[in-house]
């Protein structure tokens, strides 16, 4: 029996839900949905119903109790609220890489870190050189970050021709890139700081740290305190998504119990206990309560066998990819292509600077800084990777979609400049994806060559 058949629902609603669930399991499902929502936003915003698009995202939504009410447009709830969960997973990824992954050892981290540094400085420098001290100078941070979902999806187009170390390099580069982008957002795109709220937020972060030290593993307690961390960070004037990153980086990376033979014995005994209960009647089992408690014990053992970091990443990363990021794209990608935008010289200069930063700045910065780090002995190229492949990967890193759109909203207050920046993001990201795949098509060995090479070593 195939895997797809074995997981098919026997309920009538399965006719609808089964294809959706199968699609959600695809590796590139998030990137596909992100692209579809981007196209939908563009079509909707430029259709005869374009006013409804803008009206929807500017609809005020309020939450609160008593005299404490937080009222924000729906777009702000997406960008400040939902995206805080996205940034929480970014924080988890950063911590995992710094504790266990490619950024955990200096020798392995230097190549992606130096590449990421060049991939931030050169695009920012290109933009700044084109808008030095001008009214759009604040946009220098827009072309600095890489969209992991789209970049990895573009790399996946080449299938087995991609050496695993090259994919690892791109992932580590994007994580280091995200850390730089988060720092830029926190330091350079915060205008007014309300110290009382900021101090309260950091005190609550200290509470989270204390809970970790004491061994608290009740997730609802962390969600509650984390919600207040987010609220006070928002009230402080520092962008609320920074709270998500900090909470992610505070998440413990060690499991409560070791997932070794002791864990296996514990699970075996719990499963045997459940088997003993299967044959009980409803009256003997009090309507299934004993079996439910036995399953709860198995689930508790499962959760305790993982670190909170791994458990939360496993639970959240798919949800973020197929829900939060597409909703963000739908809310932010709706650029109106009208004469006012294209007729505004400054808007088009912003588009040109952002597009040039992504398409030229990213690969130049990444390749140059990686070459220097190898030349100076700081780092070594991954096995099976040459500088041509590195340059192609640098081009893919020029797909700056999600984070670039996010920074655009922070950098500009003028709707015309925001539209110009988004046009530059679309153009630069599209060119980076297409040309990057073409360069890698020539730079990487033919399919099967890697397998032949591996066989030759056996």
Secondary structure, DSSP 8 states (H G I E B T S, - for coil): --HHHHT---STTHHHHHHHHHHHTSTTHHHHHHHHHHHHHHHHHTSTTHHHHHHHHT-EEEEEETTEEEEEEHHHIIIIIIHHHHHHHHHHHHHHHHHTSTTSSHHHHHHHHHHHHHHHHHHHHHHHHHSTTSTTGGGGGGGG---HHHHHHHHHTTGGGS-HHHHHHHHHHHHHHHHHHHHHHHHHS-----HHHHHHHHHHHHHHHHHHHHT---HHHHHHHHHHHHHHHHHHTS-THHHHHHHHHHS--SBSS--SHHHHHHHHHHHHHHHHHHT--TTTTTTTHHHHHHHHHHHHHHHHTSBHHHHHHHHHHHHIIIIIHHHHHHHH------HHHHT-HHHHHHHHHHHHIIIIIHHHHHHHHHHHHHHTTS----TT--HHHHHHHHHHTT--HHHHHHHHHHH---HHHHHHHHHHHHHHHHHHHHHHHHHHHHHS--TTHHHHHHHHT-
